[in-house]
Amino acid sequence: MNKLRDKLNGKNILYIGVEFYHYSSEIKNKMEEYGGTVTFYPERDTSIIYGLVNRLFPNQIDQYQNFYYSKLIKRISGDRFDYFLVIRGFKMPVWFIEKVKQINPGIVCIMYQWDANINSPFLNLEPQYNIIPQFDKVLSFDLKDVEENPELLQYCPTFYTDEILALKDHDLSPTKYDFFFFGSYLPERYKGLMKMKSFTKQNGYSLQAHFYMPFRYYLIERLKGVNLDRKLLKHRKMNRSEYLEQFKQSKVIVDVSNAKQTGLAMRVLDAFGAGKKVITTNSWITREVGANNQQVHVIDLDNLSVPKDFMEEQTKFSPNINYTMDKWLMNIFS
């Protein structure tokens, strides 16, 4: 990607974003691979203090975030940046971006959203947080958000990492599991896991699942009266090597997407990158150029079925569209 190197080589990049699994470090490393010098800060304080304020004094979050960004300005005031990349930007105040631009004349400001506005609002916020006009370019992974706000947003799906792409070269047979269900707790996802467990048992398929729910959240849900089968839950996160190994050993990847978003989940993109089949509840996937009905099957949890020929045909798919991180960065910085 010579064009990406031309964009990033020798450039100083201020990157503020979500600390989401390993992805923030992957993004930083990839930009540095193309010659950029990257300074990363999480979008919010990640210490226990933030958690306490958020839980016990939620009306103080605005003030706490303002204090956090005041500290960041002091840290970066002596540096000079060519690019300012924000992923999400939770409670990022307008004054902070104005100050970044003031001390870095000519800086290019780019925002990326990998959650839907309905889940994590970034559109039409109150004046002190209405930061979209401050950016030269705003992109989103959510098709519905982009369709409804074409004058503000450009569509840009997320990515799979290089280690996922490497899986497409492994031997197809034999796979150990028919289905791999991976995700963290959402009520609709728990429903999906229960439905998949019943479906696979009735049809003689094997199911490997890692359904993550922190123990404290489990206790909170139980106190609310929510009945959960603890045998289906994992209270520890799966490490990356385990994920890759179980992903590799599975024939079909299961995606029960957040019902409030239309963008492609990481599990779906991982399936595309590794040449795996995927079943998903996200019907918006049919609009994606990279999807075809030999590789992708849309499911309805209330009437769960998977065609037998979809399961029986053992095929390795080559990506119809480039979802690499390199391509994602090219979309960001082009």
C-alpha positions as a printed Julia matrix, in Angstrom:
334×3 Matrix{Float64}:
   0.0     0.0    0.0
   2.34    2.69  -1.28
  -0.47    5.27  -1.18
  -0.98    4.67   2.52
   2.73    5.0    3.17
   2.68    8.29   1.24
  -0.1     9.48   3.55
   1.42    8.41   6.87
   5.19    8.24   6.51
   6.83   10.91   8.65
   3.48   12.17   9.96
   2.63   12.74  13.61
  -0.78   11.37  14.52
  -2.81   12.15  17.63
  -5.16    9.19  18.1
  -7.89    9.25  20.75
 -10.27    6.33  20.83
 -12.01    3.45  22.53
  -9.88    0.88  24.29
 -11.72   -2.07  22.77
 -10.02   -5.45  23.24
  -6.73   -5.39  21.28
  -7.98   -3.21  18.42
  -6.67    0.15  19.65
  -3.12   -1.19  19.78
  -3.55   -2.96  16.43
  -4.59    0.32  14.81
  -1.69    2.18  16.41
   0.8    -0.49  15.31
  -0.5    -0.51  11.75
  -0.2     3.27  11.4
   3.34    3.05  12.74
   4.07    0.22  10.27
   3.43    2.76   7.5
   5.8     5.3    8.99
   3.53    7.34  11.23
   4.46    8.45  14.74
   1.36    7.81  16.85
   0.41    9.26  20.22
  -2.57    7.36  21.66
  -4.87    8.28  24.52
  -8.11    6.53  25.51
 -11.25    8.63  25.1
 -11.86    8.51  28.84
 -10.06    7.79  32.07
  -9.77    4.0   32.35
  -8.97    3.91  36.07
 -11.26    2.65  38.81
 -12.03    6.27  39.66
 -14.02    6.69  36.44
 -15.99    3.54  37.23
 -16.85    4.85  40.69
 -17.94    8.24  39.35
 -19.97    6.62  36.59
 -21.77    4.29  39.0
 -22.17    6.5   42.06
 -22.22   10.05  40.67
 -23.32    9.81  37.0
 -24.35   13.46  36.97
 -20.66   14.32  37.45
 -19.43   12.49  34.31
 -19.47   15.64  32.18
 -17.31   17.48  34.71
 -14.99   14.48  35.06
 -14.52   14.16  31.3
 -13.85   17.9   31.05
 -11.14   17.53  33.69
  -9.69   14.53  31.8
  -9.42   16.47  28.53
  -7.87   19.41  30.36
  -5.09   17.05  31.46
  -4.67   15.78  27.89
  -4.23   19.3   26.52
  -1.41   19.88  29.0
   0.27   16.64  27.91
   0.15   17.38  24.18
   0.65   21.16  24.24
   4.34   20.83  23.41
   3.82   18.39  20.51
   2.84   19.06  16.91
   0.54   16.81  14.92
  -0.42   16.41  11.27
  -3.51   14.24  11.87
  -6.07   14.01  14.65
  -7.95   10.68  14.56
 -10.9    10.17  16.92
 -12.75    6.86  17.25
 -16.08    7.55  18.93
 -15.08   10.48  21.17
 -17.31    9.93  24.21
 -18.04   13.25  25.93
 -15.24   14.96  24.03
 -15.86   18.71  24.42
 -15.78   21.12  21.49
 -13.24   23.32  23.27
 -10.75   20.45  23.3
 -10.81   20.04  19.51
 -10.65   23.79  19.0
  -7.56   23.89  21.21
  -5.93   20.97  19.33
  -6.5    22.83  16.05
  -5.23   26.09  17.51
  -1.88   24.64  18.56
  -1.6    22.56  15.35
  -2.42   24.85  12.4
  -3.41   22.85   9.31
  -4.06   19.62  11.22
  -6.45   17.19   9.46
  -9.21   16.05  11.82
 -10.96   12.72  11.19
 -13.69   10.97  13.2
 -14.72    7.31  12.91
 -17.77    5.71  14.52
 -17.97    1.94  14.98
 -21.19    1.95  16.94
 -24.62    3.1   15.87
 -25.79    6.56  16.88
 -28.76    5.03  18.73
 -26.36    3.1   20.98
 -23.65    5.69  21.4
 -25.0     9.11  20.35
 -22.73   11.38  18.33
 -25.28   13.19  16.14
 -27.24   16.31  17.15
 -25.67   16.57  20.58
 -25.9    19.56  22.89
 -23.66   22.45  21.77
 -20.67   21.71  24.04
 -20.43   18.14  22.64
 -21.59   18.73  19.06
 -18.12   18.02  17.68
 -18.93   16.74  14.16
 -18.6    20.21  12.54
 -15.03   20.35  13.9
 -13.91   17.43  11.71
 -12.79   17.45   8.1
 -14.14   13.94   7.59
 -16.59   11.75   9.55
 -17.06    8.06   8.78
 -19.33    5.37  10.22
 -19.64    1.61   9.98
 -23.42    1.8   10.35
 -25.29    1.72   7.04
 -28.53    3.09   8.44
 -26.81    6.07  10.07
 -25.04    6.86   6.8
 -28.21    6.55   4.72
 -30.06    8.89   7.07
 -27.21   11.43   7.26
 -25.47   11.39   3.87
 -24.42   15.02   4.16
 -22.47   14.28   7.35
 -21.25   10.68   7.16
 -19.31    8.45   4.79
 -19.77    4.69   4.93
 -16.73    2.69   5.98
 -17.02   -0.85   7.41
 -14.48   -1.94   9.97
 -11.79   -4.54   9.31
 -10.22   -7.89  10.03
  -6.65   -8.09  11.27
  -3.7    -9.67   9.49
  -3.81  -12.74  11.75
  -7.39  -13.43  10.6
  -6.36  -13.17   6.96
  -3.67  -15.78   7.62
  -6.35  -18.31   8.65
  -7.67  -18.61   5.11
  -4.57  -20.61   4.22
  -5.18  -23.38   6.77
  -6.47  -26.8    5.68
 -10.26  -26.86   5.4
 -10.8   -30.34   6.79
 -11.51  -31.64   9.23
 -13.23  -28.95  11.28
 -13.86  -29.75  14.92
 -17.05  -27.73  15.42
 -20.04  -27.08  13.17
 -20.83  -23.71  14.79
 -18.78  -21.2   16.78
 -20.74  -18.72  18.92
 -18.6   -15.92  20.39
 -19.75  -12.72  22.02
 -20.47  -10.74  25.16
 -23.78  -10.52  26.98
 -26.76   -8.79  25.46
 -30.31  -10.05  26.1
 -30.88  -10.8   22.4
 -27.51  -12.54  22.22
 -28.4   -14.74  25.18
 -31.64  -15.6   23.44
 -29.63  -16.43  20.35
 -27.33  -18.73  22.29
 -30.3   -20.58  23.8
 -31.86  -20.95  20.33
 -28.59  -22.17  18.83
 -28.12  -24.67  21.64
 -31.59  -26.11  20.98
 -31.17  -26.04  17.19
 -27.8   -27.81  17.17
 -29.0   -30.48  19.61
 -32.1   -31.22  17.53
 -30.14  -31.43  14.28
 -27.05  -33.27  15.47
 -24.62  -30.38  15.05
 -21.79  -29.44  17.39
 -21.67  -26.0   18.98
 -18.65  -24.33  20.55
 -19.55  -21.21  22.51
 -17.77  -18.57  24.53
 -20.37  -16.19  25.94
 -18.69  -13.58  28.1
 -20.44  -11.87  30.99
 -18.49  -10.25  33.84
 -19.49  -11.79  37.15
 -20.63   -8.44  38.58
 -23.04   -8.0   35.65
 -24.32  -11.51  36.22
 -25.08  -10.64  39.85
 -26.81   -7.41  38.83
 -29.03   -9.26  36.31
 -29.89  -11.93  38.88
 -30.82   -9.23  41.4
 -33.12   -7.79  38.72
 -34.8   -11.17  38.53
 -33.34  -12.19  35.15
 -33.02  -15.97  34.96
 -29.72  -16.99  33.34
 -28.17  -20.42  32.91
 -24.75  -19.87  34.45
 -23.36  -22.98  32.72
 -23.61  -21.09  29.42
 -21.7   -18.06  30.71
 -17.98  -17.37  30.91
 -16.77  -14.82  33.44
 -13.36  -14.41  31.83
 -12.52  -13.0   28.45
 -11.16  -15.42  25.87
  -7.6   -14.6   24.92
  -6.75  -13.93  21.3
  -4.88  -17.17  20.65
  -7.83  -19.23  21.95
 -10.21  -17.26  19.76
  -8.13  -17.81  16.65
  -7.75  -21.54  17.33
 -11.47  -22.13  17.91
 -12.35  -19.9   14.98
 -10.03  -21.94  12.75
 -11.57  -25.23  13.93
 -15.17  -24.15  13.17
 -17.16  -24.57   9.98
 -19.73  -21.77  10.51
 -19.43  -18.59  12.58
 -22.54  -17.4   14.41
 -23.3   -13.68  14.67
 -26.2   -12.44  16.79
 -25.77   -8.73  16.18
 -26.9    -5.9   18.38
 -30.42   -5.31  17.09
 -29.93   -1.53  17.28
 -27.07   -1.43  14.78
 -26.81   -2.25  11.08
 -23.03   -2.26  10.64
 -21.1    -5.48  10.14
 -19.89   -7.05  13.39
 -16.25   -8.02  13.8
 -17.24  -11.71  13.8
 -18.73  -11.33  10.32
 -15.66   -9.56   8.95
 -13.42  -12.17  10.57
 -15.43  -14.86   8.75
 -14.97  -13.01   5.45
 -11.25  -12.65   6.05
 -10.75  -16.32   6.95
 -13.0   -17.61   4.15
 -15.54  -19.04   6.63
 -19.29  -19.35   6.39
 -21.35  -17.16   8.69
 -24.94  -17.04   9.87
 -26.19  -13.7   11.18
 -29.28  -11.92  12.44
 -28.23   -8.72  10.64
 -30.34   -8.59   7.47
 -28.5    -5.45   6.34
 -25.62   -7.7    5.35
 -27.43   -8.45   2.09
 -26.53   -4.92   0.95
 -22.84   -5.6    1.37
 -20.81   -6.27  -1.77
 -18.73   -8.87   0.06
 -21.71  -11.09   0.94
 -23.16  -13.97  -1.08
 -25.74  -16.59  -0.13
 -23.27  -19.46  -0.43
 -21.2   -17.94   2.39
 -23.79  -15.93   4.34
 -27.17  -17.0    5.67
 -29.49  -14.57   7.48
 -31.32  -16.19  10.4
 -34.46  -15.36  12.35
 -34.13  -16.32  16.01
 -37.88  -16.87  16.3
 -37.81  -19.37  13.45
 -34.24  -20.62  13.39
 -33.24  -22.74  10.42
 -30.11  -23.3    8.35
 -30.32  -25.03   4.94
 -28.66  -28.44   4.87
 -26.76  -27.67   1.69
 -25.33  -24.58   3.37
 -23.92  -26.85   6.08
 -22.83  -29.7    3.86
 -20.93  -27.83   1.18
 -17.32  -27.45   2.35
 -15.95  -24.43   0.54
 -13.22  -21.91   1.25
 -14.28  -18.46   0.14
 -11.98  -15.76  -1.14
 -12.98  -12.25   0.01
 -15.09  -10.45  -2.62
 -14.17   -7.13  -1.08
 -11.12   -5.9    0.8
 -11.82   -5.53   4.54
  -8.18   -5.47   5.65
  -6.99   -2.91   8.16
  -4.79   -1.47   5.42
  -7.88   -0.77   3.31
  -9.7     0.65   6.32
  -6.84    3.06   7.01
  -6.77    4.03   3.34
 -10.47    4.91   3.59
  -9.76    6.91   6.74
  -6.83    8.92   5.42
  -7.65    9.23   1.71
